[in-house]
């Protein structure tokens, strides 16, 4: 991640012709929207600078700083939230800082170009050409699609050699997936071919190389497990406290990631006991043994962060008499380590494009918040076992 020096930032702030700089006097009015558009455009880096763009908050259009501008902790939190609020997907790589330039305080957002463009803001691809910013044209999209660096790309958008377009469900793509990831007015305004739409949403390598990607097989594949042997979920309910106890229910859940989440959550709901209390109450009180909202967050988190590379292990859910264990292959990734796993505000994505898809389909509302939501519902009942090769979320049974 690049961190510009004060001298470099002062030079960029005064360069009124630069297309790598955006200036805002404050973060009020329409600024939250236009700043997000700028972050999205810098992440797409249509001009191919291969260097970070900068958004200055507390500067006028002519480069002059605002003398009395206050960079509060609240403002810095609001700016950092741009990365994780789910509006820009995949999440941009960005740094938010309070910097003192020309003897005045400014808030500075440094945005790195994405290795896996196009990046979208609420389903729209924002780009910059010269001093202007706008929505990408069909040609702009093609440039961004072809620019992806296969060697450096996340595994979830690498092509699966041997797979063909016949391995993808076209009806599901056009009726369910595409309207979820691309704004409907954008779809209606262009006449892109089926293959161009698949390439733009990263489900095939490119228009010229129509090989389905890992993402394509996971989200609209007819049989994902044929190409990714570990792409399924194992559910086991045992009548005891260890795996030697008798099996009460067992299921192998196949299909797309969305199919697996839906079927697994139905299974969890069916086994979850609900206690009804009405004594000394005007209205009955219904309490689940395991809060479903917490279980939903944990199983979706497991699907989103699991590794599909160099492992054939599935996501495993073991329901014991005294606890539930949710295992996903793949340990901490990137900035997440064994030491900081689960800390608020620390998140990284082994499968950033799958995370984008799950968010678009409604399975993730906000990036990086799943564990926090589960902990809020479960308190001390939730603990994690974190190893280099796997993560297990362990939920203790509550009283009913």
CORNOR-V691803 format. One record per backbone hydrogen bond with DSSP energy under -0.5 kcal/mol. CO is the residue of the C=O (numbers start at 1). NH is the residue of the N-H. Records with the same first field share a line. If there is no record, write none. Layout:
CO = NH ; NH
//
This chain:
5 = 9
6 = 10
7 = 11
8 = 12
9 = 13
10 = 14
11 = 15
12 = 15
14 = 16
15 = 18
20 = 54
22 = 56
24 = 58 ; 59
28 = 31
30 = 33 ; 34
31 = 35
32 = 36
33 = 37
34 = 38
35 = 39
36 = 40
37 = 41
38 = 42
39 = 43
40 = 44
41 = 45
43 = 114
45 = 48
53 = 111
54 = 22 ; 56
55 = 57 ; 109
56 = 24 ; 58
57 = 107
58 = 66
60 = 63
64 = 60
65 = 67
66 = 69
69 = 71
70 = 72
72 = 76
73 = 77
74 = 78
75 = 79
76 = 80
77 = 81
79 = 82
80 = 83 ; 84
81 = 85
84 = 367
87 = 89 ; 122
89 = 120
92 = 94
93 = 112
95 = 110
97 = 99 ; 108
99 = 101 ; 106
101 = 104
104 = 101
106 = 99
107 = 57
108 = 97 ; 110
109 = 55 ; 111
110 = 95
111 = 53
115 = 149
120 = 89 ; 122
121 = 124
123 = 183
124 = 121 ; 126
125 = 136
127 = 134
129 = 132
132 = 129
134 = 127
137 = 141
138 = 142
139 = 143
140 = 144
141 = 145
142 = 146
143 = 147
144 = 148
145 = 148
148 = 150
149 = 152 ; 153
154 = 157
155 = 158
156 = 215
158 = 214
159 = 161
160 = 163
164 = 167
165 = 168
167 = 222
168 = 170
169 = 173
170 = 174
171 = 175
172 = 176 ; 177
173 = 178
176 = 180
177 = 180 ; 181
178 = 182
183 = 186 ; 187
184 = 188
185 = 189
187 = 190
193 = 197
194 = 198
195 = 199
196 = 200
197 = 201
198 = 203 ; 204
199 = 202
203 = 213
208 = 210
209 = 206
211 = 205
212 = 160
213 = 217
214 = 218
215 = 219
216 = 220
217 = 221
218 = 257
220 = 169
223 = 226
224 = 227 ; 228
228 = 231
230 = 232
232 = 315
233 = 235 ; 253
234 = 317
235 = 251
236 = 238 ; 319
237 = 248 ; 249
238 = 240
240 = 321
242 = 245
246 = 239 ; 248
249 = 237
251 = 235 ; 253
252 = 254
253 = 233
256 = 260
257 = 261
258 = 262
259 = 263
260 = 264
261 = 265
262 = 266
263 = 267
264 = 268
265 = 269
266 = 270
267 = 271
268 = 272
271 = 273
273 = 289
275 = 277 ; 287
277 = 285
278 = 281
284 = 286
285 = 277 ; 287
287 = 275
289 = 398
291 = 295
292 = 296
293 = 297
294 = 298
295 = 299
296 = 300
297 = 301
298 = 302
299 = 303
300 = 304
301 = 305
302 = 306
315 = 234
316 = 318 ; 327
317 = 236 ; 319
318 = 320 ; 325
319 = 238
322 = 397
323 = 320
324 = 395
325 = 318 ; 327
326 = 393
327 = 316
328 = 391
329 = 307
333 = 336
337 = 341
340 = 343
343 = 346
345 = 347
348 = 350
349 = 352
351 = 355
352 = 356
353 = 357
354 = 358
355 = 359
356 = 360
357 = 361
358 = 363 ; 364
359 = 362
366 = 369
369 = 373
370 = 374
371 = 375
372 = 376
373 = 377
374 = 378
375 = 379
378 = 381
379 = 382
381 = 396
383 = 394
384 = 386
385 = 387 ; 392
387 = 390
388 = 331
389 = 330
390 = 387
391 = 328
392 = 385 ; 394
393 = 326 ; 395
394 = 383 ; 396
395 = 324
//
